[in-house]
């Protein structure tokens, strides 16, 4: 991982806000996305609110549905070493 500064490394984590923005940019309703990826509407809401982190497969499914890269659903996070 690339080093940011002494004792801190760059990491990527799921961003519910980015996921929601991609969904809205694609003109999709939460209910439609949930059905397409085989999850409940409630689960999708939990992902977008940041309370639950989706599985890797769900991230791939969301990226496919939103026609974007998985990286577009992630954001930088700094964690102490």
N, C-alpha and C positions, 0 to 999 in steps of 0.2 A: 504494500500500500504506500502511496506517496505520503511523505512526511510534511505536515503543515508547519509545525514548530516543535521544539523540544517537548517530548512527553505527550504529544497529541498526534493522532493519525486520522486521515480522511476516511470516511466510511459512507456508504450509501444506504438509505433506508426508504421504505415505502412512504409516499406522501398522499394522504387521503385528499388533500386540497387539489393536488395536481390531477389525481384520478377524476375527481368531480369536474374539474375544468375540462378535461379531455372528453368526458361524457357529454357535457353541455355543448362543447364545441362541435361534437359529432351529431348534435341534435337528438340525442337519445334520452328516453325517460328511464328512471331508475328501475321501474318494473320490467321494462323491456330488456335491459342489460341483465338483470337478475335471471330472467328466464333463459336468455341466451347462454349464460355461463353456468347454469344449473345451480344457482344459489337463490336464497330467499331475498326478497326486497330488504328485509331487516338486516341481513348479513352485509349487503352492499352498503347500506346506510352506516353500519358499524365501521366498514373499511373507510368510507369517505369522511367520517367524523374522527378517524384516527384511534378509535378504541380497540380495534382488532386489526392485526396484520394478516393480509391474505396469504395463502400458500403460494409457492412458486408457480404451480400450475394455474392457479387463479390469476396471478399477475400476467402470465403468458396469454391466457384467454382474454383478459381485459385489453391488453395491448393489441391483440389481433382484432378485437371488436372495434377498438378506437382507431385502428390503422396507424399505430405508432410503435416505437420501440419500447421495450420494458424500461429502459433507462429514462424515458420521458415520464414515467410514473414514480421515479425515485428522486430523492433530494440528498444533498450532502448533510452528514451528521458528524460532529466532532466528539470523539470519546477519548477519555484519558487512557494512557497505556497502563 
